[in-house]
Amino acid sequence: MQWKGMIKEGSVCEQIAASIDFYPTLAKLINIDLKEERIIDGVDITNLLLGKKNRIPRKEFFYMDQNRGLKAIRSENWKLFLGEKPILYNLKDDIGERQNVAEKHTEIVKQLTQRSKDFEESLNKNKRRSGLIPIEQ
C-alpha cells in the first residue's frame, strides 16, 4: 500500500487485515460515523496503515465460500480449514500452508472449530436481506 507522507515506504505489517476493512477505515479517515445498529464485517485498520502496531484490530478472520459457506478460520498464527477432516496450518512456521499439523494440535482444532460454529450462529442470527438498502434522507 502507498500513502506518501503517511505510510513508511518498504514497511511490512504482519497483522490480519482484508479488503472488507477498507470501508470502516476510510469512513474514519474522512470523519463519517457508521451507524452502530448496522453490523459491519470490517474493522478500522487506520493504526496499522500508519505503523502504530500497538493495536491489533482483529485476532481472527473467517474465510467464506459463496457456495459452501464458512470454509476456514484464521486466528493469529493458526489457520484451520473446516470439513470432515480438518486441516490446520501454523502460518508462523509454514506460510505456504504445506504441512497439516491438526493431529499434533487437537486442542487448537477444537477451539477454532467451536469459534467457527459460534461465528456461523451469529451470521444466521443477524441475517439481512441481500440487495439495495434505501438511503435515509
MARFI-219018 format. One record per atom (N, C-alpha, C): residue number from 0; atom name; x, y, z. Coordinates in Angstrom, 1 decimal. Example, Ala and Ser with C-alpha at 12.3 -4.5 7.8 and 13.67 -1.06 7.14 Angstrom:
REM MARFI-219018
0|N|13.2|-5.7|7.8
0|CA|12.3|-4.5|7.8
0|C|13.2|-3.3|7.8
1|N|12.8|-2.2|7.1
1|CA|13.7|-1.1|7.1
1|C|12.9|0.0|7.9
END
This chain:
REM MARFI-219018
0|N|0.8|-1.2|0.0
0|CA|0.0|0.0|0.0
0|C|0.9|1.2|0.0
1|N|0.4|2.3|-0.7
1|CA|1.2|3.5|-0.7
1|C|0.3|4.7|-0.2
2|N|0.9|5.5|0.6
2|CA|0.3|6.8|1.0
2|C|1.4|7.7|1.4
3|N|1.8|8.5|0.4
3|CA|3.0|9.4|0.6
3|C|2.9|10.2|1.8
4|N|3.9|10.2|2.6
4|CA|3.9|11.0|3.8
4|C|3.2|10.4|5.0
5|N|2.5|9.3|4.8
5|CA|1.7|8.7|5.9
5|C|2.2|7.2|6.2
6|N|2.4|6.5|5.1
6|CA|2.9|5.1|5.3
6|C|4.3|5.0|4.8
7|N|5.2|4.6|5.8
7|CA|6.6|4.5|5.5
7|C|6.9|3.5|4.4
8|N|7.6|4.0|3.4
8|CA|8.0|3.1|2.2
8|C|8.7|1.9|2.7
9|N|8.4|0.7|2.1
9|CA|9.0|-0.5|2.4
9|C|8.6|-1.1|3.8
10|N|7.6|-0.6|4.4
10|CA|7.2|-1.1|5.7
10|C|6.4|-2.4|5.5
11|N|6.4|-3.3|6.5
11|CA|5.8|-4.6|6.5
11|C|4.9|-4.7|7.7
12|N|3.7|-5.2|7.4
12|CA|2.7|-5.4|8.5
12|C|2.3|-6.9|8.5
13|N|2.4|-7.5|9.6
13|CA|2.1|-8.9|9.7
13|C|0.8|-9.2|10.4
14|N|0.0|-8.2|10.6
14|CA|-1.3|-8.3|11.3
14|C|-2.4|-8.7|10.2
15|N|-3.5|-9.3|10.7
15|CA|-4.5|-9.7|9.8
15|C|-5.4|-8.5|9.4
16|N|-5.5|-8.3|8.1
16|CA|-6.4|-7.3|7.6
16|C|-6.8|-7.7|6.2
17|N|-8.0|-7.2|5.8
17|CA|-8.6|-7.6|4.5
17|C|-9.3|-6.5|3.8
18|N|-9.7|-6.7|2.6
18|CA|-10.4|-5.6|1.9
18|C|-11.6|-5.1|2.5
19|N|-12.3|-6.0|3.3
19|CA|-13.5|-5.6|4.0
19|C|-13.2|-4.6|5.1
20|N|-12.0|-4.4|5.4
20|CA|-11.6|-3.4|6.4
20|C|-11.5|-2.0|5.8
21|N|-11.5|-1.8|4.5
21|CA|-11.3|-0.5|3.9
21|C|-12.6|0.4|4.2
22|N|-13.7|-0.2|4.2
22|CA|-14.9|0.6|4.4
22|C|-14.9|1.3|5.8
23|N|-14.8|0.6|6.9
23|CA|-14.7|1.3|8.2
23|C|-13.5|2.2|8.3
24|N|-12.4|1.8|7.7
24|CA|-11.2|2.6|7.8
24|C|-11.3|3.9|7.1
25|N|-11.8|3.9|5.8
25|CA|-12.0|5.1|5.1
25|C|-13.0|6.0|5.7
26|N|-14.1|5.4|6.3
26|CA|-15.1|6.2|6.9
26|C|-14.5|7.0|8.1
27|N|-13.6|6.3|8.9
27|CA|-13.0|7.0|10.0
27|C|-12.1|8.1|9.5
28|N|-11.3|7.8|8.4
28|CA|-10.3|8.8|7.9
28|C|-11.0|10.1|7.4
29|N|-12.2|10.0|6.9
29|CA|-13.0|11.1|6.4
29|C|-14.1|11.6|7.3
30|N|-13.9|11.1|8.6
30|CA|-14.8|11.5|9.7
30|C|-16.3|11.3|9.4
31|N|-16.6|10.1|9.0
31|CA|-18.0|9.7|8.8
31|C|-18.3|8.6|9.9
32|N|-19.3|8.8|10.7
32|CA|-19.7|7.9|11.7
32|C|-20.6|6.8|11.1
33|N|-20.3|5.6|11.3
33|CA|-21.1|4.5|10.8
33|C|-22.2|4.2|11.9
34|N|-23.3|3.8|11.4
34|CA|-24.4|3.5|12.3
34|C|-24.1|2.3|13.1
35|N|-24.2|2.4|14.4
35|CA|-23.9|1.3|15.3
35|C|-24.8|0.1|15.2
36|N|-26.1|0.4|14.8
36|CA|-27.1|-0.7|14.8
36|C|-26.8|-1.6|13.6
37|N|-26.0|-1.1|12.6
37|CA|-25.7|-2.0|11.4
37|C|-24.4|-2.7|11.6
38|N|-24.4|-4.0|11.5
38|CA|-23.2|-4.8|11.7
38|C|-22.3|-4.6|10.5
39|N|-21.1|-4.2|10.7
39|CA|-20.1|-4.1|9.6
39|C|-19.1|-5.2|9.8
40|N|-18.8|-5.9|8.8
40|CA|-17.8|-7.0|8.9
40|C|-16.4|-6.6|9.0
41|N|-16.1|-5.5|8.5
41|CA|-14.7|-5.0|8.5
41|C|-14.4|-4.2|9.8
42|N|-13.1|-4.0|10.1
42|CA|-12.7|-3.2|11.3
42|C|-11.8|-2.1|10.8
43|N|-11.7|-1.1|11.6
43|CA|-10.8|0.1|11.3
43|C|-9.4|-0.3|11.4
44|N|-8.6|-0.2|10.4
44|CA|-7.2|-0.5|10.4
44|C|-6.3|0.7|10.2
45|N|-6.8|1.8|10.6
45|CA|-6.0|3.1|10.5
45|C|-4.7|3.0|11.1
46|N|-4.6|2.4|12.4
46|CA|-3.4|2.3|13.1
46|C|-2.4|1.4|12.4
47|N|-2.8|0.4|11.8
47|CA|-1.9|-0.5|11.0
47|C|-1.3|0.3|9.8
48|N|-2.2|1.0|9.1
48|CA|-1.7|1.7|7.9
48|C|-0.7|2.8|8.3
49|N|-0.8|3.4|9.5
49|CA|0.1|4.4|9.9
49|C|1.3|3.9|10.7
50|N|1.4|2.5|10.8
50|CA|2.5|1.9|11.5
50|C|2.4|1.9|13.0
51|N|1.3|2.2|13.6
51|CA|1.1|2.1|15.0
51|C|0.7|0.7|15.4
52|N|1.6|-0.1|15.6
52|CA|1.4|-1.6|15.8
52|C|1.0|-2.0|17.2
53|N|0.8|-1.0|18.1
53|CA|0.4|-1.4|19.4
53|C|-1.1|-1.8|19.5
54|N|-1.8|-1.6|18.5
54|CA|-3.3|-2.0|18.5
54|C|-3.5|-3.1|17.4
55|N|-4.0|-4.2|17.8
55|CA|-4.3|-5.3|16.9
55|C|-5.8|-5.2|16.6
56|N|-6.2|-4.9|15.4
56|CA|-7.6|-4.6|15.1
56|C|-8.4|-5.9|15.0
57|N|-7.8|-7.0|14.7
57|CA|-8.5|-8.3|14.6
57|C|-7.6|-9.4|15.0
58|N|-8.1|-10.4|15.7
58|CA|-7.3|-11.5|16.1
58|C|-7.7|-12.7|15.2
59|N|-8.8|-12.6|14.6
59|CA|-9.3|-13.7|13.7
59|C|-9.9|-13.2|12.5
60|N|-10.0|-14.2|11.5
60|CA|-10.6|-13.8|10.2
60|C|-11.2|-15.1|9.7
61|N|-12.4|-14.9|9.1
61|CA|-13.2|-16.0|8.6
61|C|-13.2|-16.0|7.1
62|N|-12.9|-17.2|6.5
62|CA|-12.9|-17.3|5.0
62|C|-14.2|-18.0|4.6
63|N|-14.9|-17.2|3.7
63|CA|-16.2|-17.7|3.3
63|C|-16.1|-18.1|1.8
64|N|-16.9|-19.2|1.5
64|CA|-17.1|-19.6|0.1
64|C|-18.5|-19.3|-0.3
65|N|-18.7|-18.7|-1.4
65|CA|-20.0|-18.3|-1.8
65|C|-21.0|-19.5|-1.9
66|N|-20.5|-20.7|-2.3
66|CA|-21.4|-21.8|-2.4
66|C|-21.4|-22.7|-1.2
67|N|-20.4|-22.7|-0.4
67|CA|-20.3|-23.7|0.7
67|C|-20.3|-23.0|2.1
68|N|-20.4|-21.7|2.1
68|CA|-20.4|-21.0|3.4
68|C|-19.0|-20.9|4.0
69|N|-18.9|-21.1|5.3
69|CA|-17.7|-20.9|6.0
69|C|-16.7|-22.0|5.7
70|N|-15.5|-21.6|5.2
70|CA|-14.5|-22.5|4.7
70|C|-13.4|-22.7|5.7
71|N|-12.9|-21.6|6.3
71|CA|-11.8|-21.6|7.1
71|C|-11.8|-20.5|8.1
72|N|-11.0|-20.6|9.2
72|CA|-10.8|-19.6|10.2
72|C|-9.3|-19.4|10.4
73|N|-8.9|-18.1|10.5
73|CA|-7.5|-17.8|10.9
73|C|-7.6|-17.1|12.2
74|N|-6.8|-17.6|13.1
74|CA|-6.7|-16.9|14.5
74|C|-5.2|-16.8|14.8
75|N|-4.7|-15.6|14.8
75|CA|-3.3|-15.2|15.0
75|C|-2.5|-16.1|14.0
76|N|-1.6|-17.0|14.4
76|CA|-0.8|-17.7|13.5
76|C|-1.4|-19.1|13.0
77|N|-2.6|-19.4|13.5
77|CA|-3.2|-20.6|13.1
77|C|-4.3|-20.4|12.0
78|N|-4.3|-21.3|11.1
78|CA|-5.4|-21.3|10.0
78|C|-6.0|-22.7|9.9
79|N|-7.3|-22.8|10.2
79|CA|-8.0|-24.1|10.1
79|C|-8.9|-24.1|9.0
80|N|-8.8|-25.1|8.1
80|CA|-9.8|-25.4|7.1
80|C|-10.7|-26.4|7.6
81|N|-12.0|-26.0|7.6
81|CA|-13.1|-26.9|8.2
81|C|-13.5|-28.0|7.3
82|N|-14.1|-29.0|7.8
82|CA|-14.5|-30.1|7.0
82|C|-14.5|-31.4|7.8
83|N|-14.9|-32.5|7.1
83|CA|-14.9|-33.8|7.8
83|C|-13.5|-34.1|8.4
84|N|-12.5|-33.8|7.7
84|CA|-11.1|-33.9|8.3
84|C|-10.4|-32.6|8.3
85|N|-10.5|-31.9|9.4
85|CA|-9.9|-30.5|9.4
85|C|-8.4|-30.5|9.1
86|N|-8.0|-29.4|8.5
86|CA|-6.6|-29.2|8.1
86|C|-6.1|-27.9|8.9
87|N|-5.1|-28.1|9.6
87|CA|-4.6|-26.9|10.4
87|C|-3.1|-26.6|10.0
88|N|-2.9|-25.3|9.8
88|CA|-1.6|-24.8|9.5
88|C|-1.1|-23.8|10.5
89|N|0.2|-23.9|10.9
89|CA|0.8|-22.9|11.7
89|C|1.5|-21.9|10.7
90|N|0.9|-20.8|10.5
90|CA|1.4|-19.9|9.5
90|C|2.8|-19.2|9.9
91|N|3.1|-19.2|11.1
91|CA|4.3|-18.7|11.6
91|C|5.5|-19.5|11.0
92|N|5.3|-20.8|11.1
92|CA|6.3|-21.8|10.6
92|C|6.1|-22.2|9.2
93|N|4.9|-22.1|8.6
93|CA|4.6|-22.7|7.3
93|C|3.6|-21.7|6.6
94|N|4.1|-20.6|6.1
94|CA|3.3|-19.6|5.4
94|C|2.8|-20.1|4.1
95|N|3.4|-21.1|3.5
95|CA|2.9|-21.7|2.3
95|C|1.8|-22.8|2.5
96|N|1.4|-23.0|3.7
96|CA|0.4|-24.0|4.0
96|C|0.6|-25.3|3.4
97|N|1.7|-25.9|3.7
97|CA|2.1|-27.2|3.2
97|C|2.0|-28.4|4.2
98|N|2.1|-28.1|5.5
98|CA|2.2|-29.1|6.5
98|C|1.0|-29.1|7.4
99|N|0.1|-30.1|7.3
99|CA|-1.1|-30.2|8.2
99|C|-0.6|-30.6|9.6
100|N|-0.9|-29.8|10.6
100|CA|-0.5|-30.1|12.0
100|C|-1.7|-30.3|12.9
101|N|-2.8|-30.7|12.3
101|CA|-4.0|-30.9|13.0
101|C|-3.9|-32.0|14.1
102|N|-3.3|-33.1|13.7
102|CA|-3.1|-34.2|14.7
102|C|-2.2|-33.8|15.9
103|N|-1.3|-32.9|15.7
103|CA|-0.4|-32.5|16.7
103|C|-1.0|-31.5|17.7
104|N|-2.0|-30.8|17.2
104|CA|-2.6|-29.6|17.9
104|C|-4.1|-29.8|18.0
105|N|-4.6|-30.9|18.5
105|CA|-6.0|-31.2|18.6
105|C|-6.8|-30.1|19.4
106|N|-6.2|-29.6|20.4
106|CA|-6.9|-28.6|21.2
106|C|-7.2|-27.3|20.4
107|N|-6.2|-26.9|19.6
107|CA|-6.4|-25.7|18.7
107|C|-7.5|-26.0|17.7
108|N|-7.5|-27.2|17.2
108|CA|-8.6|-27.6|16.2
108|C|-9.9|-27.5|16.9
109|N|-10.1|-28.0|18.1
109|CA|-11.3|-27.9|18.9
109|C|-11.7|-26.5|19.1
110|N|-10.8|-25.6|19.5
110|CA|-11.1|-24.2|19.8
110|C|-11.6|-23.5|18.6
111|N|-10.8|-23.7|17.5
111|CA|-11.2|-22.9|16.3
111|C|-12.5|-23.5|15.7
112|N|-12.7|-24.8|15.8
112|CA|-14.0|-25.3|15.3
112|C|-15.1|-24.7|16.1
113|N|-15.0|-24.6|17.4
113|CA|-16.1|-24.1|18.2
113|C|-16.3|-22.6|17.8
114|N|-15.2|-21.9|17.7
114|CA|-15.3|-20.4|17.3
114|C|-16.0|-20.3|16.0
115|N|-15.7|-21.2|15.0
115|CA|-16.4|-21.2|13.7
115|C|-17.9|-21.4|13.9
116|N|-18.2|-22.3|14.7
116|CA|-19.7|-22.6|15.0
116|C|-20.3|-21.4|15.6
117|N|-19.7|-20.7|16.5
117|CA|-20.2|-19.5|17.1
117|C|-20.4|-18.4|16.1
118|N|-19.4|-18.3|15.2
118|CA|-19.5|-17.3|14.1
118|C|-20.7|-17.6|13.2
119|N|-20.8|-18.8|12.8
119|CA|-21.9|-19.2|11.9
119|C|-23.3|-18.9|12.5
120|N|-23.4|-19.2|13.8
120|CA|-24.6|-18.9|14.6
120|C|-24.9|-17.4|14.6
121|N|-23.9|-16.6|14.8
121|CA|-24.0|-15.2|14.8
121|C|-24.5|-14.7|13.4
122|N|-23.9|-15.2|12.4
122|CA|-24.3|-14.9|11.0
122|C|-25.8|-15.1|10.8
123|N|-26.2|-16.3|11.2
123|CA|-27.6|-16.7|11.0
123|C|-28.5|-15.8|11.8
124|N|-28.1|-15.5|13.0
124|CA|-28.9|-14.6|13.9
124|C|-29.1|-13.2|13.3
125|N|-28.1|-12.7|12.6
125|CA|-28.0|-11.3|12.1
125|C|-28.2|-11.2|10.6
126|N|-28.8|-12.2|10.0
126|CA|-29.0|-12.1|8.5
126|C|-29.8|-10.9|8.1
127|N|-29.4|-10.3|7.0
127|CA|-30.1|-9.2|6.4
127|C|-30.5|-9.6|4.9
128|N|-31.5|-9.0|4.5
128|CA|-31.9|-9.2|3.1
128|C|-30.7|-8.8|2.2
129|N|-30.5|-9.5|1.1
129|CA|-29.5|-9.0|0.2
129|C|-30.1|-8.0|-0.8
130|N|-29.3|-7.2|-1.4
130|CA|-29.8|-6.2|-2.3
130|C|-29.6|-4.8|-1.8
131|N|-30.2|-3.9|-2.5
131|CA|-30.0|-2.5|-2.1
131|C|-30.8|-2.1|-0.9
132|N|-30.2|-1.3|-0.1
132|CA|-30.8|-0.8|1.1
132|C|-31.1|0.7|0.9
133|N|-32.4|1.1|1.0
133|CA|-32.7|2.5|0.8
133|C|-31.9|3.5|1.7
134|N|-31.5|4.6|1.1
134|CA|-30.8|5.6|1.9
134|C|-31.8|6.5|2.6
135|N|-31.6|6.6|3.9
135|CA|-32.5|7.5|4.7
135|C|-32.1|9.0|4.4
136|N|-33.1|9.8|4.2
136|CA|-32.8|11.2|4.0
136|C|-33.4|12.1|5.1
END
